[in-house]
Amino acid sequence: MQNMTENSKTENETIQKFKISILEDNMFYNRLLKKQLDDYFENLGVLTNCIFSIKSFTNTADFVKNFSAKTDVALLDFYLEEGETALKVMEDIKEKSPDCKVIIISGIKNIHSYYKTFWLGAVDFIAKDRTAPIRCCRLIEAIFAEKLGVKS
């Protein structure tokens, strides 16, 4: 009996846990992204022995208030409610979690915004189109593969 418990502990210790947070103020697109990420990473979790926790927010204040310092990846809409942009949110993220990877997603292509997000440390800027949700999944998967030392 004790051997079985020791084996369970060893197996549980190898499970990697990753946190993803989404900030998208458009309710429809928020649900679309959350569903796509939930499905993609549920399947990937089974294959990789990882647990992916995905939280989504439609309100900037709620996102910042609930943002965990242990978040691995943040997916942010660039233009948010009440004239807010992802630039200020990125500063808050980097203050709480310097190692968090930030991905910006936006329907508006503005070259100044694009470069400003990279200057602040974004890993990518994805244009909102019909392929954006799956591109987000693949990019996040690549980020986690790199964290785990897996070559893609």
C-alpha positions as CSV (number, residue, x, y, z in Angstrom):
1,M,0.0,0.0,0.0
2,Q,2.8,2.4,0.9
3,N,4.5,1.7,-2.5
4,M,1.4,2.7,-4.4
5,T,1.2,6.0,-2.4
6,E,4.9,6.7,-3.2
7,N,4.3,6.0,-6.9
8,S,1.3,8.4,-6.9
9,K,3.4,11.1,-5.3
10,T,6.1,10.7,-7.9
11,E,3.6,10.8,-10.8
12,N,1.9,13.9,-9.3
13,E,5.3,15.7,-8.9
14,T,5.9,15.4,-12.7
15,I,2.7,17.2,-13.6
16,Q,3.4,20.7,-14.9
17,K,0.8,23.4,-14.2
18,F,0.4,26.5,-16.5
19,K,-1.8,29.5,-16.1
20,I,-3.2,31.5,-19.0
21,S,-5.3,34.7,-18.5
22,I,-7.4,36.4,-21.2
23,L,-8.5,40.0,-21.3
24,E,-11.0,40.7,-24.1
25,D,-13.7,43.2,-23.6
26,N,-15.9,41.9,-26.4
27,M,-18.1,39.2,-24.7
28,F,-18.6,37.2,-27.9
29,Y,-14.8,37.2,-28.8
30,N,-13.9,36.5,-25.2
31,R,-16.1,33.4,-25.1
32,L,-14.7,32.3,-28.5
33,L,-11.1,32.6,-27.4
34,K,-11.8,30.9,-24.0
35,K,-13.6,28.0,-25.7
36,Q,-10.8,27.5,-28.3
37,L,-8.1,27.6,-25.6
38,D,-10.0,25.3,-23.3
39,D,-10.5,22.7,-26.0
40,Y,-7.0,22.9,-27.4
41,F,-5.2,22.8,-24.0
42,E,-7.5,20.1,-22.5
43,N,-6.3,17.8,-25.3
44,L,-2.7,19.0,-25.1
45,G,-2.8,18.4,-21.3
46,V,-3.8,14.8,-21.8
47,L,-0.9,14.3,-24.2
48,T,1.7,16.1,-22.2
49,N,0.7,15.4,-18.6
50,C,0.2,19.1,-18.0
51,I,-2.6,21.0,-16.4
52,F,-3.7,24.3,-18.1
53,S,-5.7,26.8,-16.1
54,I,-7.4,29.4,-18.3
55,K,-9.2,32.4,-16.9
56,S,-10.9,35.1,-18.9
57,F,-12.1,38.6,-18.1
58,T,-14.1,41.2,-20.0
59,N,-13.2,44.0,-17.6
60,T,-9.7,45.5,-17.1
61,A,-10.2,46.3,-13.4
62,D,-11.2,42.7,-12.8
63,F,-8.3,41.3,-14.8
64,V,-5.7,43.4,-12.9
65,K,-7.3,42.7,-9.5
66,N,-7.4,38.9,-10.1
67,F,-4.1,38.6,-12.1
68,S,-1.9,36.0,-10.4
69,A,1.9,36.5,-10.2
70,K,2.1,32.8,-11.3
71,T,0.4,33.5,-14.6
72,D,2.6,32.2,-17.5
73,V,0.8,33.7,-20.5
74,A,-1.5,36.7,-20.8
75,L,-3.6,37.2,-23.9
76,L,-4.7,40.9,-24.2
77,D,-7.0,42.7,-26.6
78,F,-5.3,46.0,-27.5
79,Y,-8.2,48.3,-27.3
80,L,-10.3,47.8,-24.2
81,E,-13.3,49.5,-22.6
82,E,-13.5,53.2,-21.7
83,G,-10.5,54.1,-23.9
84,E,-8.1,51.8,-22.0
85,T,-5.4,50.0,-23.9
86,A,-3.2,46.9,-23.3
87,L,-0.2,49.2,-22.8
88,K,-1.1,50.1,-19.2
89,V,-2.2,46.5,-18.5
90,M,1.1,45.2,-19.7
91,E,2.9,47.5,-17.2
92,D,0.8,46.0,-14.4
93,I,1.5,42.5,-15.6
94,K,5.3,43.1,-15.8
95,E,5.2,44.6,-12.3
96,K,3.4,41.5,-10.8
97,S,4.9,38.8,-13.0
98,P,8.0,39.8,-14.9
99,D,8.3,36.4,-16.6
100,C,4.7,36.3,-17.9
101,K,4.6,36.2,-21.7
102,V,2.2,38.7,-23.2
103,I,0.4,38.3,-26.5
104,I,-1.6,41.1,-27.9
105,I,-4.6,40.5,-30.2
106,S,-6.3,43.3,-32.0
107,G,-8.7,44.0,-34.9
108,I,-7.1,47.4,-35.5
109,K,-3.8,47.4,-37.2
110,N,-1.8,50.5,-36.0
111,I,1.9,50.3,-36.6
112,H,2.7,52.6,-33.6
113,S,0.7,50.4,-31.3
114,Y,2.3,47.3,-32.8
115,Y,5.8,48.5,-32.1
116,K,4.9,50.0,-28.7
117,T,3.7,46.6,-27.5
118,F,7.0,44.9,-28.5
119,W,8.9,47.6,-26.8
120,L,7.0,46.9,-23.6
121,G,7.8,43.2,-24.0
122,A,5.0,41.5,-25.9
123,V,6.0,38.3,-27.6
124,D,3.6,38.7,-30.5
125,F,0.8,40.9,-31.9
126,I,-1.9,38.9,-33.6
127,A,-4.5,40.5,-35.9
128,K,-8.1,39.5,-35.1
129,D,-9.4,37.4,-38.0
130,R,-10.9,34.0,-38.4
131,T,-7.6,32.2,-37.8
132,A,-6.5,34.3,-34.7
133,P,-7.9,31.9,-32.1
134,I,-5.9,28.9,-33.4
135,R,-2.8,31.0,-34.0
136,C,-3.1,32.1,-30.3
137,C,-3.2,28.4,-29.3
138,R,-0.2,27.4,-31.4
139,L,1.8,30.4,-30.1
140,I,1.0,29.6,-26.5
141,E,1.9,25.9,-27.1
142,A,5.3,27.0,-28.4
143,I,5.8,29.2,-25.3
144,F,5.1,26.2,-23.0
145,A,7.2,23.9,-25.1
146,E,10.1,26.3,-24.7
147,K,9.5,26.5,-20.9
148,L,9.6,22.7,-20.8
149,G,12.7,22.5,-23.0
150,V,10.9,20.7,-25.8
151,K,12.1,21.3,-29.3
152,S,9.3,21.9,-31.8
